[in-house]
């Protein structure tokens, strides 16, 4: 008849079960991105589970959303710090809640990583129910960031990122070691091509520079063709949207 003892006993049994699941591989899961409408802070998180079936379940999806909101509100430095934050609408920490979620959901769960943007203006996009989460942040001047027009532009850019997964946001962001490696590969491929191998080195260098422009177009967000209108780059699309909005 001791209710407190009964709850304690059940928790201990559940935690023991959760501990057994902790060693199981969690390679499925969900990416989720959101922006707080009041403070404008954005976050994107990845939480893993064991099966795709679980990843689509309401209890797991709600857990991932809660974790994202903890990141937005508490600004933890890393996953370890996140585990020590209070779980929403609870007296427990995230670390204390996690094994209880493992017990109730029935699979091993792992909070993998997160990113948080507090500066500028962020737009969130979640693709295919959580297969891909995107958070893109803009420096906005002279435009209402809450306007439908800006949000539409931001969502277009986020969808571009989800579709083409650029490695860099701009060609100026490409590091020298990456450029050197790409040039080395391009020259090596020409040396293996009978038609190209005999060409003078200066000619090869010019061809490589042309290939580098192609590399920028494929790997740098602003230089990519805009997926909704391939007559312009993403950079030009953003500029035209800004001009139309007067900022």
Buried (B, 14 or more C-beta within 10 A) or exposed (E): EEEEEEEEEEBEEBBEEBEEBEEEEBEBBBBBBBBBEEEBBBBBBBBBBBBEEBBBBEEBBEBBBBBBBBBBBBBBEEBEEBBEBBBEEEEEBBBBBBBBBBBEBBBBBBBEBBBBBBEEBBBBBBBEEBEBBBBBBBEBEEBEBEEEEBBEBBBBBBBBBBBBEBEBBBBEBBEEEBBEEBBEEBBEEBEEEEEBEEBEEEEBEEBBEEBBEEBBEEBBBBBBBBBEEEEBBBBEBBEBBBEEBEE
